[in-house]
Amino acid sequence: EIVLTQSPATLSLSPGDRATLSCRASQSVSNYLAWYQQKPGQAPSLLIYGASNRATGIPARFSGSGSGTDFTLTISSLEPEDFAIYYCQQRSNGLWTFGQGTKVEIK
Amino acid sequence: QITLKESGPTLVKPTQTLTLTCTFSGFSLSIPGVGVGWIRQPPGKALEWLALIYWDDDKRYSPSLKSRLTITKDTSRNQVVLTVTKVDPVDTATYYCAHSLTYYHGMDVWGQGTTVTVSS
């Protein structure tokens, strides 16, 4: 089973800052990597699929990159509504797993 | 517009079987590539993928829970059912179902979730 490790666990930033979140897979997942945002009391929502494709309606300040085992989610300039928890997810050999999440909090 | 809604008991006793239903609209589970998955989230913890069923009835389970899970679909009723046997307090969580256009697209639409507590 592939394990996804997200870092850092918590990111303390201010509005307008650039956020860089990392997701590392224990073995290659090609580009079958998605990113989700979850706000308190809400279901997760899809941000990025296929490692670098923005989902419908996702602002351009969100971007994803990487392939194989190392992936990055970048938020170019944090808006107040971007402070949330972010999860990466992979699909390999028919099985899906999530990372442990990175909390982006207001500094 | 795709929507999904989870339903089931809010309280279950230890050792019982939990049955959750995902009722969806706006898509058909007979379209090639489409799947519906179940994910749970214990209070204050991370998301955990449980199971997924595809349009062709291919079923996939989390290895750590495989022996306790069963996922089925009723295409005519637009429902996907997940059963979890022998529940324990550690199964207390919010359970979500979600739509997957293809495995490449991740889970693009989620239900609101249903909270299940396992307690005697």
Boltz contact constraints between the chains, C-beta under 6 A:
constraints:
  - contact:
      token1: [A, 1]
      token2: [B, 63]
      max_distance: 6.0
  - contact:
      token1: [A, 34]
      token2: [B, 106]
      max_distance: 6.0
  - contact:
      token1: [A, 43]
      token2: [B, 96]
      max_distance: 6.0
  - contact:
      token1: [A, 43]
      token2: [B, 110]
      max_distance: 6.0
  - contact:
      token1: [A, 43]
      token2: [B, 112]
      max_distance: 6.0
  - contact:
      token1: [A, 43]
      token2: [B, 113]
      max_distance: 6.0
  - contact:
      token1: [A, 44]
      token2: [B, 110]
      max_distance: 6.0
  - contact:
      token1: [A, 46]
      token2: [B, 106]
      max_distance: 6.0
  - contact:
      token1: [A, 46]
      token2: [B, 108]
      max_distance: 6.0
  - contact:
      token1: [A, 49]
      token2: [B, 105]
      max_distance: 6.0
  - contact:
      token1: [A, 49]
      token2: [B, 106]
      max_distance: 6.0
  - contact:
      token1: [A, 50]
      token2: [B, 104]
      max_distance: 6.0
  - contact:
      token1: [A, 87]
      token2: [B, 47]
      max_distance: 6.0
  - contact:
      token1: [A, 91]
      token2: [B, 103]
      max_distance: 6.0
  - contact:
      token1: [A, 94]
      token2: [B, 60]
      max_distance: 6.0
  - contact:
      token1: [A, 96]
      token2: [B, 49]
      max_distance: 6.0
  - contact:
      token1: [A, 97]
      token2: [B, 49]
      max_distance: 6.0
  - contact:
      token1: [A, 98]
      token2: [B, 47]
      max_distance: 6.0
  - contact:
      token1: [A, 100]
      token2: [B, 46]
      max_distance: 6.0
  - contact:
      token1: [A, 101]
      token2: [B, 46]
      max_distance: 6.0
